[in-house]
């Protein structure tokens, strides 16, 4: 048995910051009123985190890269038959990978529709002025109904899956805190040194810059 760094620090921070932001978004949306300002800012934060994760899935640590856990039919078949290799389970398992990709997709849709939504009371997304009224109505309807329910459902499924794995002896929370897993077989360790962390800061700064540019572009269309 050996301790191997699986989750680099940027991935761990992304995970916990995203979880906190999503909870904040759900709470602020239910409160409404003045809390919608908090909701909007948390939405920008999630937008930034998602852009970061998409980029980090290409240039990040070994187990954070999409290529390392993409749930191909072969990987899924081997996992369901109990024939998955150590490398196919060290990071996200194939089923876990499906959950991660579903969460990223649903959150991207939720952020995208939130940027275009307008409740005509307390909130108007920065891109609402850039699209037609029909598109705004569609985005608003999806964001407050289907999208919200999908986010809640995926969060609950994620928590249930974690609880199930914990009860079966597969610890998921600890490695997402420390970054290390105790494995019987050797697998490549994730890059998690100073250079990787500086790269992550650069990627995060670029993501924040893109979000700022998108918001400013949308708001420029709003009549003074």
N, CA, C and O of each residue as an XYZ file, in Angstrom:
896
protein
N       0.846     -1.188      0.000
C       0.000      0.000      0.000
C       0.885      1.242      0.000
O       1.883      1.289      0.719
N       0.535      2.233     -0.786
C       1.351      3.431     -0.892
C       0.473      4.670     -1.073
O      -0.587      4.612     -1.696
N       0.935      5.784     -0.518
C       0.231      7.058     -0.666
C       0.665      7.693     -1.987
O       1.856      7.878     -2.238
N      -0.318      8.023     -2.824
C      -0.030      8.615     -4.130
C      -0.890      9.864     -4.292
O      -2.094      9.837     -4.035
N      -0.265     10.955     -4.719
C      -1.006     12.193     -4.953
C      -1.879     12.028     -6.209
O      -1.383     11.896     -7.328
N      -3.169     12.041     -5.977
C      -4.125     11.911     -7.065
C      -4.734     13.263     -7.421
O      -4.764     13.656     -8.587
N      -5.219     13.970     -6.397
C      -5.870     15.256     -6.665
C      -4.940     16.408     -6.311
O      -4.577     16.592     -5.150
N      -4.559     17.181     -7.324
C      -3.706     18.333     -7.077
C      -4.493     19.412     -6.330
O      -5.724     19.396     -6.315
N      -3.777     20.338     -5.717
C      -4.416     21.369     -4.905
C      -5.424     22.206     -5.705
O      -6.514     22.466     -5.195
N      -5.111     22.637     -6.928
C      -6.103     23.415     -7.680
C      -7.416     22.654     -7.887
O      -8.490     23.251     -7.803
N      -7.347     21.361     -8.152
C      -8.569     20.574     -8.333
C      -9.350     20.486     -7.029
O     -10.577     20.587     -7.032
N      -8.651     20.300     -5.916
C      -9.330     20.210     -4.625
C     -10.009     21.526     -4.272
O     -11.150     21.539     -3.810
N      -9.304     22.629     -4.490
C      -9.906     23.928     -4.202
C     -11.104     24.188     -5.103
O     -12.123     24.712     -4.654
N     -10.980     23.826     -6.364
C     -12.114     23.977     -7.286
C     -13.324     23.225     -6.756
O     -14.431     23.764     -6.730
N     -13.121     21.994     -6.339
C     -14.217     21.152     -5.867
C     -14.960     21.804     -4.707
O     -16.186     21.911     -4.734
N     -14.226     22.237     -3.693
C     -14.875     22.779     -2.498
C     -15.449     24.162     -2.736
O     -16.504     24.487     -2.190
N     -14.788     24.984     -3.534
C     -15.325     26.304     -3.850
C     -16.595     26.186     -4.682
O     -17.550     26.932     -4.467
N     -16.608     25.252     -5.634
C     -17.805     25.054     -6.449
C     -18.964     24.567     -5.586
O     -20.090     25.040     -5.740
N     -18.700     23.628     -4.683
C     -19.750     23.118     -3.804
C     -20.347     24.247     -2.968
O     -21.567     24.357     -2.847
N     -19.480     25.088     -2.391
C     -19.966     26.199     -1.575
C     -20.763     27.198     -2.407
O     -21.793     27.703     -1.961
N     -20.284     27.481     -3.616
C     -20.968     28.453     -4.475
C     -22.328     27.938     -4.917
O     -23.290     28.704     -4.966
N     -22.423     26.657     -5.238
C     -23.703     26.090     -5.675
C     -24.719     26.129     -4.533
O     -25.886     26.456     -4.750
N     -24.283     25.798     -3.328
C     -25.182     25.892     -2.174
C     -25.641     27.340     -1.997
O     -26.824     27.591     -1.767
N     -24.713     28.288     -2.104
C     -25.064     29.692     -1.984
C     -26.040     30.143     -3.057
O     -26.934     30.945     -2.790
N     -25.872     29.632     -4.265
C     -26.787     29.978     -5.356
C     -28.197     29.475     -5.076
O     -29.168     30.200     -5.287
N     -28.313     28.246     -4.606
C     -29.632     27.682     -4.320
C     -30.315     28.445     -3.185
O     -31.511     28.729     -3.248
N     -29.547     28.770     -2.154
C     -30.123     29.493     -1.013
C     -30.550     30.895     -1.420
O     -31.663     31.316     -1.106
N     -29.682     31.622     -2.113
C     -30.000     32.998     -2.496
C     -31.163     33.057     -3.479
O     -31.957     33.998     -3.443
N     -31.272     32.059     -4.358
C     -32.394     32.028     -5.301
C     -33.712     31.848     -4.569
O     -34.719     32.445     -4.950
N     -33.717     31.038     -3.530
C     -34.942     30.822     -2.762
C     -35.311     32.030     -1.921
O     -36.494     32.272     -1.682
N     -34.319     32.799     -1.464
C     -34.598     34.000     -0.684
C     -35.151     35.098     -1.588
O     -36.133     35.755     -1.243
N     -34.513     35.296     -2.756
C     -34.967     36.325     -3.678
C     -34.692     37.724     -3.167
O     -33.900     37.910     -2.244
N     -35.348     38.713     -3.769
C     -35.194     40.098     -3.335
C     -33.758     40.578     -3.431
O     -33.098     40.393     -4.453
N     -33.275     41.201     -2.355
C     -31.913     41.742     -2.339
C     -30.862     40.642     -2.463
O     -29.736     40.900     -2.890
N     -31.232     39.406     -2.088
C     -30.278     38.296     -2.175
C     -29.918     37.965     -3.621
O     -28.954     37.241     -3.869
N     -30.684     38.487     -4.570
C     -30.378     38.203     -5.969
C     -29.067     38.848     -6.407
O     -28.442     38.393     -7.365
N     -28.643     39.911     -5.709
C     -27.331     40.492     -6.011
C     -26.229     39.500     -5.646
O     -25.258     39.331     -6.383
N     -26.400     38.845     -4.488
C     -25.458     37.793     -4.091
C     -25.532     36.645     -5.080
O     -24.509     36.079     -5.465
N     -26.752     36.301     -5.492
C     -26.955     35.210     -6.454
C     -26.197     35.499     -7.754
O     -25.545     34.614     -8.308
N     -26.285     36.717     -8.225
C     -25.613     37.090     -9.472
C     -24.095     36.980     -9.336
O     -23.423     36.461    -10.227
N     -23.561     37.471     -8.219
C     -22.109     37.428     -8.036
C     -21.609     35.994     -7.865
O     -20.533     35.641     -8.347
N     -22.392     35.181     -7.182
C     -22.023     33.766     -7.071
C     -22.089     33.091     -8.442
O     -21.293     32.201     -8.739
N     -23.037     33.515     -9.269
C     -23.114     32.985    -10.629
C     -21.868     33.301    -11.427
O     -21.372     32.457    -12.173
N     -21.353     34.525    -11.272
C     -20.103     34.886    -11.951
C     -18.949     34.039    -11.422
O     -18.063     33.642    -12.179
N     -18.966     33.764    -10.119
C     -17.904     32.936     -9.534
C     -17.951     31.521    -10.102
O     -16.914     30.942    -10.427
N     -19.166     30.965    -10.221
C     -19.298     29.618    -10.781
C     -18.889     29.615    -12.251
O     -18.246     28.671    -12.709
N     -19.248     30.649    -12.987
C     -18.831     30.796    -14.385
C     -17.305     30.737    -14.470
O     -16.753     30.032    -15.315
N     -16.634     31.471    -13.600
C     -15.167     31.487    -13.576
C     -14.604     30.107    -13.240
O     -13.663     29.639    -13.880
N     -15.191     29.461    -12.227
C     -14.712     28.144    -11.816
C     -14.904     27.111    -12.929
O     -14.045     26.255    -13.141
N     -16.026     27.196    -13.634
C     -16.275     26.237    -14.714
C     -15.276     26.419    -15.852
O     -14.753     25.441    -16.386
N     -15.015     27.658    -16.221
C     -14.010     27.908    -17.264
C     -12.651     27.393    -16.822
O     -11.914     26.797    -17.608
N     -12.324     27.629    -15.548
C     -11.059     27.122    -15.022
C     -10.999     25.606    -15.136
O      -9.993     25.054    -15.583
N     -12.082     24.924    -14.729
C     -12.066     23.453    -14.730
C     -11.981     22.888    -16.141
O     -11.318     21.876    -16.365
N     -12.639     23.527    -17.079
C     -12.561     23.053    -18.462
C     -11.129     23.160    -18.982
O     -10.641     22.265    -19.672
N     -10.465     24.257    -18.646
C      -9.067     24.411    -19.065
C      -8.152     23.482    -18.282
O      -7.226     22.899    -18.846
N      -8.408     23.339    -16.976
C      -7.579     22.483    -16.134
C      -7.750     21.021    -16.527
O      -6.869     20.200    -16.271
N      -8.859     20.699    -17.136
C      -9.072     19.337    -17.634
C      -8.189     19.001    -18.821
O      -8.136     17.852    -19.260
N      -7.504     19.996    -19.332
C      -6.580     19.802    -20.458
C      -5.132     19.934    -20.007
O      -4.274     19.168    -20.446
N      -4.852     20.907    -19.127
C      -3.457     21.196    -18.762
C      -3.135     20.875    -17.304
O      -1.997     21.068    -16.878
N      -4.103     20.390    -16.530
C      -3.900     20.156    -15.106
C      -3.147     18.877    -14.795
O      -2.531     18.265    -15.667
N      -3.213     18.483    -13.507
C      -2.573     17.250    -13.069
C      -3.136     16.036    -13.789
O      -4.240     16.078    -14.331
N      -2.368     14.958    -13.789
C      -2.724     13.771    -14.574
C      -4.166     13.320    -14.346
O      -4.894     13.082    -15.310
N      -4.590     13.198    -13.086
C      -5.910     12.650    -12.788
C      -7.018     13.682    -12.907
O      -8.197     13.338    -12.824
N      -6.655     14.943    -13.102
C      -7.653     15.991    -13.312
C      -7.977     16.166    -14.791
O      -8.956     16.824    -15.142
N      -7.166     15.584    -15.645
C      -7.377     15.733    -17.083
C      -8.511     14.830    -17.555
O      -8.635     13.687    -17.117
N      -9.329     15.357    -18.448
C     -10.467     14.592    -18.945
C     -10.027     13.293    -19.597
O     -10.730     12.286    -19.524
N      -8.869     13.315    -20.232
C      -8.385     12.114    -20.914
C      -8.166     10.956    -19.953
O      -8.249      9.794    -20.351
N      -7.883     11.267    -18.674
C      -7.588     10.203    -17.712
C      -8.839      9.511    -17.189
O      -8.759      8.392    -16.682
N      -9.998     10.164    -17.304
C     -11.201      9.543    -16.737
C     -12.402      9.561    -17.679
O     -13.521      9.282    -17.246
N     -12.198      9.881    -18.950
C     -13.318      9.893    -19.880
C     -13.998      8.520    -19.880
O     -13.340      7.512    -20.139
N     -15.302      8.463    -19.594
C     -15.986      7.166    -19.461
C     -16.338      6.543    -20.814
O     -17.490      6.579    -21.247
N     -15.337      5.979    -21.466
C     -15.570      5.326    -22.745
C     -16.388      4.048    -22.537
O     -16.428      3.529    -21.421
N     -17.033      3.534    -23.573
C     -17.790      2.293    -23.419
C     -16.948      1.146    -22.860
O     -17.432      0.357    -22.047
N     -15.690      1.053    -23.293
C     -14.814     -0.006    -22.791
C     -14.543      0.132    -21.309
O     -14.596     -0.857    -20.578
N     -14.256      1.331    -20.853
C     -14.001      1.555    -19.432
C     -15.245      1.256    -18.599
O     -15.158      0.633    -17.541
N     -16.397      1.703    -19.083
C     -17.640      1.434    -18.358
C     -17.918     -0.061    -18.274
O     -18.319     -0.569    -17.227
N     -17.701     -0.764    -19.390
C     -17.950     -2.207    -19.413
C     -17.041     -2.935    -18.434
O     -17.497     -3.803    -17.691
N     -15.760     -2.588    -18.429
C     -14.832     -3.243    -17.501
C     -15.168     -2.918    -16.045
O     -15.059     -3.779    -15.172
N     -15.573     -1.685    -15.792
C     -15.896     -1.290    -14.417
C     -17.122     -2.052    -13.914
O     -17.121     -2.561    -12.793
N     -18.153     -2.132    -14.728
C     -19.379     -2.809    -14.311
C     -19.167     -4.312    -14.142
O     -19.891     -4.960    -13.386
N     -18.186     -4.864    -14.839
C     -17.867     -6.292    -14.706
C     -16.851     -6.556    -13.597
O     -16.485     -7.703    -13.339
N     -16.400     -5.485    -12.945
C     -15.402     -5.641    -11.894
C     -14.019     -5.928    -12.422
O     -13.190     -6.495    -11.709
N     -13.746     -5.545    -13.674
C     -12.466     -5.828    -14.307
C     -11.636     -4.576    -14.546
O     -10.633     -4.627    -15.258
N     -12.045     -3.442    -13.955
C     -11.324     -2.188    -14.188
C      -9.925     -2.262    -13.595
O      -9.723     -2.840    -12.527
N      -8.973     -1.679    -14.286
C      -7.591     -1.644    -13.801
C      -7.454     -0.595    -12.701
O      -8.351      0.223    -12.495
N      -6.327     -0.629    -11.999
C      -6.073      0.359    -10.941
C      -6.077      1.775    -11.512
O      -6.572      2.704    -10.874
N      -5.526      1.935    -12.712
C      -5.463      3.254    -13.330
C      -6.846      3.780    -13.690
O      -7.054      4.991    -13.748
N      -7.798      2.871    -13.936
C      -9.144      3.290    -14.292
C     -10.002      3.612    -13.077
O     -11.140      4.059    -13.222
N      -9.463      3.389    -11.877
C     -10.215      3.673    -10.663
C      -9.471      4.602     -9.706
O     -10.036      5.030     -8.699
N      -8.233      4.914    -10.000
C      -7.437      5.728     -9.087
C      -8.015      7.129     -8.944
O      -8.072      7.666     -7.838
N      -8.446      7.726    -10.058
C      -9.075      9.039    -10.019
C     -10.581      8.873     -9.946
O     -11.099      8.246     -9.022
N     -11.287      9.437    -10.924
C     -12.723      9.216    -11.008
C     -12.966      7.839    -11.625
O     -12.378      7.503    -12.654
N     -13.825      7.050    -11.001
C     -14.241      5.803    -11.632
C     -15.097      6.153    -12.848
O     -15.569      7.285    -12.954
N     -15.310      5.206    -13.772
C     -16.148      5.520    -14.941
C     -17.532      6.048    -14.580
O     -18.025      6.972    -15.225
N     -18.171      5.468    -13.546
C     -19.479      5.989    -13.127
C     -19.331      7.361    -12.489
O     -20.166      8.239    -12.706
N     -18.281      7.553    -11.705
C     -18.019      8.860    -11.117
C     -17.751      9.902    -12.187
O     -18.146     11.060    -12.053
N     -17.073      9.480    -13.257
C     -16.781     10.395    -14.360
C     -18.064     10.854    -15.039
O     -18.190     12.019    -15.416
N     -19.017      9.935    -15.195
C     -20.312     10.321    -15.779
C     -20.992     11.372    -14.918
O     -21.580     12.324    -15.430
N     -20.905     11.189    -13.600
C     -21.503     12.157    -12.679
C     -20.826     13.507    -12.794
O     -21.499     14.538    -12.827
N     -19.504     13.515    -12.856
C     -18.752     14.765    -12.967
C     -19.111     15.497    -14.258
O     -19.367     16.701    -14.243
N     -19.127     14.768    -15.373
C     -19.426     15.395    -16.656
C     -20.858     15.909    -16.700
O     -21.123     16.971    -17.263
N     -21.784     15.154    -16.105
C     -23.181     15.603    -16.052
C     -23.303     16.879    -15.237
O     -24.021     17.802    -15.620
N     -22.599     16.928    -14.112
C     -22.643     18.125    -13.264
C     -22.072     19.334    -13.999
O     -22.650     20.419    -13.946
N     -20.946     19.157    -14.683
C     -20.341     20.265    -15.418
C     -21.278     20.756    -16.519
O     -21.421     21.961    -16.723
N     -21.916     19.826    -17.228
C     -22.822     20.199    -18.313
C     -24.023     20.961    -17.775
O     -24.387     22.010    -18.306
N     -24.640     20.436    -16.722
C     -25.828     21.081    -16.157
C     -25.490     22.455    -15.601
O     -26.260     23.400    -15.771
N     -24.342     22.575    -14.935
C     -23.956     23.873    -14.395
C     -23.621     24.869    -15.504
O     -23.912     26.058    -15.373
N     -23.018     24.399    -16.585
C     -22.759     25.289    -17.719
C     -24.070     25.816    -18.304
O     -24.180     27.001    -18.621
N     -25.058     24.937    -18.444
C     -26.372     25.360    -18.937
C     -27.028     26.338    -17.969
O     -27.659     27.308    -18.389
N     -26.875     26.075    -16.661
C     -27.483     26.939    -15.665
C     -26.836     28.320    -15.662
O     -27.527     29.332    -15.548
N     -25.519     28.361    -15.789
C     -24.824     29.650    -15.849
C     -25.193     30.386    -17.139
O     -25.462     31.587    -17.121
N     -25.203     29.660    -18.249
C     -25.525     30.291    -19.526
C     -26.919     30.893    -19.550
O     -27.106     32.013    -20.027
N     -27.900     30.155    -19.038
C     -29.258     30.690    -19.015
C     -29.396     31.795    -17.973
O     -30.186     32.722    -18.152
N     -28.632     31.703    -16.886
C     -28.667     32.766    -15.892
C     -28.151     34.083    -16.436
O     -28.660     35.147    -16.084
N     -27.148     34.017    -17.290
C     -26.610     35.235    -17.903
C     -27.638     35.912    -18.808
O     -27.573     37.117    -19.051
N     -28.588     35.116    -19.303
C     -29.584     35.643    -20.241
C     -30.961     35.843    -19.615
O     -31.871     36.350    -20.271
N     -31.122     35.453    -18.361
C     -32.440     35.477    -17.726
C     -32.827     36.880    -17.265
O     -31.977     37.752    -17.081
N     -34.128     37.071    -17.086
C     -34.654     38.342    -16.576
C     -35.979     38.046    -15.873
O     -36.949     37.631    -16.507
N     -36.010     38.267    -14.533
C     -37.253     37.987    -13.814
C     -38.165     39.207    -13.742
O     -39.238     39.145    -13.141
N     -37.739     40.328    -14.359
C     -38.524     41.562    -14.444
C     -38.838     42.153    -13.067
O     -39.716     43.006    -12.936
N     -38.106     41.688    -12.034
C     -38.331     42.216    -10.684
C     -37.009     42.628    -10.048
O     -36.732     43.809     -9.841
N     -36.198     41.605     -9.742
C     -34.963     41.880     -8.987
C     -33.707     41.522     -9.748
O     -32.606     41.797     -9.272
N     -33.836     40.919    -10.913
C     -32.633     40.431    -11.587
C     -32.784     40.513    -13.098
O     -33.831     40.192    -13.659
N     -31.717     40.949    -13.734
C     -31.629     40.912    -15.191
C     -30.207     40.521    -15.547
O     -29.260     41.222    -15.191
N     -30.052     39.406    -16.248
C     -28.725     38.930    -16.612
C     -28.012     39.888    -17.543
O     -28.667     40.609    -18.296
N     -26.701     39.916    -17.514
C     -25.943     40.864    -18.341
C     -26.082     40.645    -19.840
O     -25.802     41.555    -20.621
N     -26.505     39.466    -20.253
C     -26.650     39.208    -21.689
C     -28.101     39.307    -22.156
O     -28.387     39.098    -23.335
N     -29.019     39.625    -21.238
C     -30.432     39.681    -21.606
C     -30.695     40.735    -22.681
O     -31.568     40.557    -23.530
N     -29.935     41.835    -22.643
C     -30.139     42.898    -23.621
C     -29.572     42.552    -24.990
O     -29.824     43.260    -25.965
N     -28.805     41.464    -25.069
C     -28.161     41.086    -26.336
C     -28.966     40.082    -27.146
O     -28.617     39.789    -28.290
N     -30.052     39.544    -26.562
C     -30.827     38.515    -27.265
C     -32.295     38.933    -27.315
O     -32.697     39.908    -26.681
N     -33.083     38.184    -28.075
C     -34.492     38.526    -28.249
C     -35.293     38.282    -26.973
O     -34.858     37.559    -26.077
N     -36.462     38.897    -26.910
C     -37.335     38.707    -25.759
C     -37.767     37.261    -25.608
O     -37.899     36.763    -24.490
N     -37.990     36.579    -26.733
C     -38.395     35.171    -26.669
C     -37.276     34.314    -26.091
O     -37.526     33.404    -25.301
N     -36.043     34.607    -26.487
C     -34.907     33.846    -25.968
C     -34.717     34.116    -24.479
O     -34.384     33.204    -23.722
N     -34.925     35.363    -24.051
C     -34.822     35.701    -22.635
C     -35.874     34.935    -21.833
O     -35.574     34.389    -20.771
N     -37.105     34.897    -22.344
C     -38.184     34.184    -21.650
C     -37.863     32.695    -21.540
O     -38.096     32.083    -20.497
N     -37.325     32.112    -22.620
C     -36.981     30.691    -22.605
C     -35.864     30.419    -21.605
O     -35.930     29.461    -20.836
N     -34.829     31.275    -21.621
C     -33.709     31.108    -20.687
C     -34.185     31.255    -19.245
O     -33.771     30.491    -18.373
N     -35.045     32.225    -18.996
C     -35.551     32.448    -17.641
C     -36.366     31.263    -17.154
O     -36.237     30.839    -16.006
N     -37.205     30.732    -18.034
C     -38.054     29.596    -17.656
C     -37.213     28.367    -17.348
O     -37.459     27.679    -16.357
N     -36.219     28.086    -18.193
C     -35.350     26.932    -17.947
C     -34.557     27.122    -16.659
O     -34.454     26.201    -15.850
N     -34.001     28.309    -16.469
C     -33.124     28.570    -15.331
C     -33.840     28.384    -14.001
O     -33.264     27.860    -13.047
N     -35.091     28.811    -13.940
C     -35.814     28.787    -12.662
C     -36.611     27.506    -12.435
O     -37.122     27.287    -11.337
N     -36.723     26.662    -13.450
C     -37.511     25.429    -13.286
C     -36.644     24.196    -13.559
O     -36.101     23.600    -12.629
N     -36.520     23.824    -14.803
C     -35.809     22.598    -15.177
C     -34.361     22.624    -14.704
O     -33.885     21.667    -14.093
N     -33.666     23.717    -14.987
C     -32.255     23.797    -14.624
C     -32.046     23.704    -13.125
O     -31.169     22.976    -12.660
N     -32.842     24.434    -12.372
C     -32.715     24.410    -10.910
C     -32.963     23.009    -10.362
O     -32.232     22.546     -9.487
N     -33.990     22.334    -10.872
C     -34.302     20.984    -10.400
C     -33.201     19.997    -10.767
O     -32.893     19.093     -9.990
N     -32.603     20.164    -11.951
C     -31.506     19.281    -12.360
C     -30.303     19.457    -11.443
O     -29.667     18.477    -11.056
N     -29.989     20.696    -11.095
C     -28.858     20.948    -10.194
C     -29.109     20.287     -8.842
O     -28.232     19.611     -8.305
N     -30.307     20.483     -8.294
C     -30.640     19.885     -6.999
C     -30.553     18.368     -7.071
O     -30.000     17.732     -6.174
N     -31.104     17.780     -8.148
C     -31.092     16.324     -8.293
C     -29.673     15.782     -8.370
O     -29.360     14.771     -7.741
N     -28.809     16.448     -9.139
C     -27.432     15.975     -9.277
C     -26.656     16.132     -7.973
O     -25.839     15.277     -7.631
N     -26.902     17.206     -7.250
C     -26.241     17.391     -5.955
C     -26.642     16.269     -5.001
O     -25.789     15.699     -4.321
N     -27.943     15.946     -4.947
C     -28.416     14.875     -4.063
C     -27.842     13.524     -4.474
O     -27.443     12.732     -3.619
N     -27.797     13.255     -5.783
C     -27.220     11.995     -6.262
C     -25.742     11.913     -5.917
O     -25.238     10.851     -5.551
N     -25.055     13.037     -6.035
C     -23.628     13.089     -5.713
C     -23.412     12.760     -4.238
O     -22.519     11.985     -3.895
N     -24.228     13.346     -3.372
C     -24.100     13.091     -1.932
C     -24.428     11.643     -1.592
O     -23.766     11.036     -0.751
N     -25.453     11.087     -2.245
C     -25.817      9.692     -2.003
C     -24.709      8.746     -2.458
O     -24.417      7.752     -1.793
N     -24.098      9.065     -3.591
C     -23.004      8.222     -4.095
C     -21.817      8.261     -3.144
O     -21.199      7.229     -2.879
N     -21.492      9.450     -2.625
C     -20.386      9.567     -1.674
C     -20.675      8.731     -0.434
O     -19.809      7.998      0.044
N     -21.914      8.844      0.091
C     -22.283      8.082      1.284
C     -22.184      6.583      1.029
O     -21.723      5.831      1.887
N     -22.615      6.153     -0.148
C     -22.565      4.719     -0.487
C     -21.129      4.224     -0.551
O     -20.810      3.158     -0.026
N     -20.256      5.005     -1.201
C     -18.853      4.596     -1.296
C     -18.198      4.580      0.080
O     -17.400      3.693      0.385
N     -18.543      5.579      0.919
C     -17.972      5.619      2.265
C     -18.351      4.374      3.061
O     -17.519      3.802      3.766
N     -19.618      3.956      2.942
C     -20.082      2.781      3.680
C     -19.436      1.501      3.163
O     -19.310      0.524      3.902
N     -19.027      1.504      1.899
C     -18.377      0.316      1.313
C     -16.864      0.358      1.485
O     -16.148     -0.496      0.962
N     -16.378      1.362      2.226
C     -14.948      1.419      2.525
C     -14.107      2.170      1.528
O     -12.888      2.235      1.684
N     -14.717      2.744      0.505
C     -13.969      3.531     -0.467
C     -14.065      5.001     -0.072
O     -15.090      5.648     -0.285
N     -12.999      5.510      0.499
C     -12.997      6.872      1.015
C     -12.832      7.876     -0.124
O     -11.865      7.828     -0.885
N     -13.803      8.787     -0.218
C     -13.744      9.810     -1.255
C     -13.482     11.197     -0.683
O     -12.850     12.030     -1.332
N     -13.965     11.446      0.531
C     -13.837     12.782      1.107
C     -12.397     13.074      1.507
O     -11.872     14.145      1.206
N     -11.752     12.115      2.189
C     -10.371     12.315      2.632
C      -9.424     12.682      1.502
O      -8.705     13.673      1.620
N      -9.394     11.918      0.403
C      -8.503     12.259     -0.706
C      -8.794     13.632     -1.323
O      -7.884     14.289     -1.829
N     -10.068     14.068     -1.283
C     -10.370     15.382     -1.830
C      -9.956     16.495     -0.876
O      -9.962     17.669     -1.246
N      -9.596     16.125      0.353
C      -9.045     17.088      1.306
C      -7.520     17.099      1.280
O      -6.895     18.159      1.266
N      -6.936     15.910      1.275
C      -5.475     15.813      1.350
C      -4.815     15.697     -0.017
O      -3.656     16.074     -0.187
N      -5.554     15.175     -0.989
C      -5.005     14.961     -2.327
C      -4.463     13.573     -2.551
O      -4.248     13.175     -3.696
N      -4.231     12.811     -1.470
C      -3.585     11.500     -1.583
C      -4.581     10.355     -1.408
O      -5.551     10.453     -0.656
N      -4.309      9.278     -2.123
C      -5.030      8.023     -1.937
C      -4.037      6.930     -1.563
O      -2.877      6.956     -1.973
N      -4.515      5.973     -0.780
C      -3.700      4.812     -0.431
C      -4.080      3.699     -1.400
O      -5.205      3.201     -1.371
N      -3.132      3.310     -2.262
C      -3.409      2.346     -3.322
C      -2.465      1.168     -3.232
O      -1.319      1.296     -2.801
N      -2.971      0.012     -3.649
C      -2.171     -1.205     -3.614
C      -1.228     -1.283     -4.807
O      -0.172     -1.910     -4.730
N      -1.614     -0.642     -5.917
C      -0.803     -0.671     -7.127
C      -0.292      0.730     -7.433
O      -0.939      1.730     -7.123
N       0.884      0.775     -8.046
C       1.460      2.068     -8.390
C       0.774      2.630     -9.634
O       0.568      1.925    -10.622
N       0.424      3.921     -9.560
C      -0.098      4.658    -10.707
C       0.634      5.993    -10.748
O       1.236      6.390     -9.751
N       0.597      6.692    -11.873
C       1.303      7.982    -11.940
C       0.732      8.978    -10.942
O      -0.483      9.050    -10.760
N       1.595      9.737    -10.303
C       1.160     10.774     -9.375
C       0.873     12.064    -10.139
O       1.500     12.349    -11.159
N      -0.083     12.835     -9.630
C      -0.417     14.108    -10.261
C       0.659     15.142     -9.974
O       1.243     15.153     -8.890
N       0.919     16.005    -10.938
C       1.812     17.138    -10.709
C       1.136     18.097     -9.728
O       0.003     18.524     -9.953
N       1.831     18.433     -8.643
C       1.217     19.318     -7.654
C       2.259     20.196     -6.975
O       2.142     20.530     -5.796
N       3.266     20.559     -7.734
C       4.307     21.409     -7.180
C       4.022     22.881     -7.409
O       2.929     23.251     -7.837
N       5.015     23.727     -7.120
C       4.846     25.170     -7.249
C       4.536     25.576     -8.690
O       3.721     26.470     -8.921
N       5.181     24.925     -9.658
C       4.954     25.280    -11.065
C       3.512     25.010    -11.466
O       2.892     25.824    -12.151
N       2.970     23.857    -11.037
C       1.587     23.515    -11.376
C       0.613     24.494    -10.739
O      -0.391     24.865    -11.348
N       0.908     24.908     -9.524
C       0.010     25.819     -8.826
C       0.066     27.222     -9.423
O      -0.950     27.915     -9.473
N       1.229     27.639     -9.870
C       1.342     28.928    -10.556
C       0.585     28.889    -11.883
O      -0.063     29.863    -12.267
N       0.675     27.757    -12.576
C      -0.083     27.598    -13.814
C      -1.578     27.688    -13.536
O      -2.321     28.306    -14.299
N      -2.017     27.068    -12.440
C      -3.432     27.122    -12.077
C      -3.882     28.553    -11.806
O      -4.982     28.940    -12.203
N      -3.044     29.344    -11.135
C      -3.376     30.751    -10.871
C      -3.512     31.526    -12.171
O      -4.395     32.372    -12.312
N      -2.631     31.231    -13.123
C      -2.700     31.894    -14.421
C      -3.989     31.516    -15.147
O      -4.664     32.373    -15.717
N      -4.322     30.236    -15.122
C      -5.556     29.773    -15.775
C      -6.778     30.416    -15.115
O      -7.717     30.827    -15.797
N      -6.757     30.496    -13.785
C      -7.877     31.119    -13.070
C      -7.996     32.597    -13.427
O      -9.102     33.100    -13.626
N      -6.873     33.286    -13.510
C      -6.897     34.706    -13.865
C      -7.451     34.907    -15.274
O      -8.216     35.840    -15.518
N      -7.065     34.036    -16.193
C      -7.584     34.122    -17.565
C      -9.088     33.855    -17.587
O      -9.834     34.526    -18.301
N      -9.524     32.874    -16.803
C     -10.957     32.568    -16.727
C     -11.733     33.759    -16.180
O     -12.788     34.115    -16.705
N     -11.206     34.375    -15.120
C     -11.866     35.551    -14.544
C     -11.908     36.695    -15.561
O     -12.890     37.434    -15.630
N     -10.840     36.835    -16.346
C     -10.812     37.868    -17.378
C     -11.874     37.653    -18.436
O     -12.505     38.608    -18.890
N     -12.078     36.396    -18.832
C     -13.112     36.081    -19.821
C     -14.493     36.416    -19.267
O     -15.319     37.005    -19.964
N     -14.746     36.039    -18.009
C     -16.040     36.332    -17.392
C     -16.268     37.840    -17.325
O     -17.358     38.318    -17.640
N     -15.266     38.577    -16.924
C     -15.389     40.043    -16.855
C     -15.705     40.618    -18.228
O     -16.566     41.488    -18.355
N     -15.010     40.134    -19.258
C     -15.227     40.639    -20.612
C     -16.646     40.335    -21.088
O     -17.286     41.186    -21.706
N     -17.143     39.126    -20.805
C     -18.494     38.749    -21.220
C     -19.530     39.632    -20.530
O     -20.464     40.114    -21.171
N     -19.368     39.842    -19.241
C     -20.312     40.658    -18.483
C     -20.290     42.104    -18.987
O     -21.345     42.707    -19.182
N     -19.104     42.657    -19.198
C     -18.998     44.035    -19.685
C     -19.603     44.186    -21.078
O     -20.249     45.190    -21.378
N     -19.388     43.181    -21.925
C     -19.952     43.220    -23.281
C     -21.473     43.226    -23.220
O     -22.130     43.956    -23.961
N     -22.024     42.411    -22.336
C     -23.480     42.369    -22.210
C     -24.034     43.660    -21.657
O     -25.031     44.175    -22.163
N     -23.408     44.186    -20.632
C     -23.918     45.402    -20.009
C     -23.779     46.632    -20.903
O     -24.492     47.620    -20.727
N     -22.854     46.563    -21.865
C     -22.685     47.694    -22.782
C     -23.906     47.899    -23.672
O     -24.088     48.974    -24.243
N     -24.741     46.867    -23.790
C     -25.918     46.952    -24.636
C     -27.121     47.529    -23.900
O     -28.147     47.826    -24.512
N     -26.990     47.689    -22.572
C     -28.091     48.217    -21.775
C     -28.142     49.740    -21.954
O     -27.129     50.411    -21.760
N     -29.316     50.301    -22.323
C     -29.417     51.742    -22.508
C     -29.060     52.488    -21.230
O     -29.443     52.069    -20.138
N     -28.337     53.579    -21.359
C     -27.928     54.375    -20.182
C     -29.149     55.050    -19.555
O     -29.018     55.761    -18.558
